[in-house]
């Protein structure tokens, strides 16, 4: 099994309200890669992912959890 480090660990953030972007910034400051974000609609998820430079956007947590990079 591959050892996870801050450089290889990929996380997803659920929620794009006030605290979601704050958590993304905090994770990045720790050197952790934010790979995806979940919002309540596909449009909101895509808009927030774009504005926060997050590579993937999901509108439900099941899809996020199925992502092998998370």
C-alpha positions as CSV (number, residue, x, y, z in Angstrom):
1,X,0.0,0.0,0.0
2,X,1.2,3.5,-0.9
3,X,2.1,5.7,2.0
4,X,0.0,8.8,2.1
5,X,1.7,12.2,2.7
6,X,0.5,15.7,2.5
7,X,1.7,15.8,-1.1
8,X,-0.3,12.6,-2.1
9,X,-3.3,13.0,0.1
10,X,-6.3,14.3,-1.9
11,X,-9.3,15.7,0.0
12,X,-12.8,16.8,-0.9
13,X,-14.7,19.6,0.8
14,X,-18.4,19.4,1.3
15,X,-20.2,22.7,1.3
16,X,-19.5,26.0,-0.4
17,X,-21.0,28.4,2.0
18,X,-18.9,30.7,4.3
19,X,-16.8,28.1,5.9
20,X,-16.1,25.9,2.9
21,X,-13.7,28.3,1.2
22,X,-12.0,29.0,4.6
23,X,-11.4,25.2,5.0
24,X,-10.0,25.0,1.5
25,X,-7.6,27.9,2.3
26,X,-6.5,26.2,5.6
27,X,-5.9,22.9,3.9
28,X,-3.8,24.5,1.2
29,X,-1.7,26.3,3.8
30,X,-0.9,22.9,5.3
31,X,0.2,21.6,1.9
32,X,-2.8,19.4,1.4
33,X,-4.3,19.1,-2.1
34,X,-8.0,19.9,-2.4
35,X,-9.2,17.7,-5.3
36,X,-12.9,18.3,-5.3
37,X,-15.8,20.2,-3.8
38,X,-19.5,19.4,-3.3
39,X,-22.3,21.9,-3.5
40,X,-26.0,21.6,-3.6
41,X,-26.4,21.9,-7.4
42,X,-24.1,21.1,-10.4
43,X,-24.1,24.8,-11.4
44,X,-23.1,26.0,-7.9
45,X,-20.5,23.3,-7.6
46,X,-18.9,24.2,-10.9
47,X,-19.0,27.9,-10.2
48,X,-17.3,27.5,-6.8
49,X,-14.8,25.0,-8.0
50,X,-13.8,27.4,-10.8
51,X,-13.6,30.4,-8.4
52,X,-11.6,28.4,-5.8
53,X,-9.3,26.6,-8.4
54,X,-10.5,23.2,-7.3
55,X,-10.2,20.7,-10.2
56,X,-13.5,18.7,-9.7
57,X,-17.0,19.6,-8.7
58,X,-19.8,17.3,-7.5
59,X,-23.4,18.0,-6.6
60,X,-23.7,14.9,-4.2
61,X,-21.4,13.3,-1.7
62,X,-21.8,9.8,-3.2
63,X,-19.9,10.9,-6.3
64,X,-17.2,12.6,-4.2
65,X,-16.7,9.4,-2.2
66,X,-16.5,7.3,-5.3
67,X,-13.6,9.5,-6.6
68,X,-10.4,7.4,-6.3
69,X,-8.3,10.5,-5.7
70,X,-10.1,11.4,-2.6
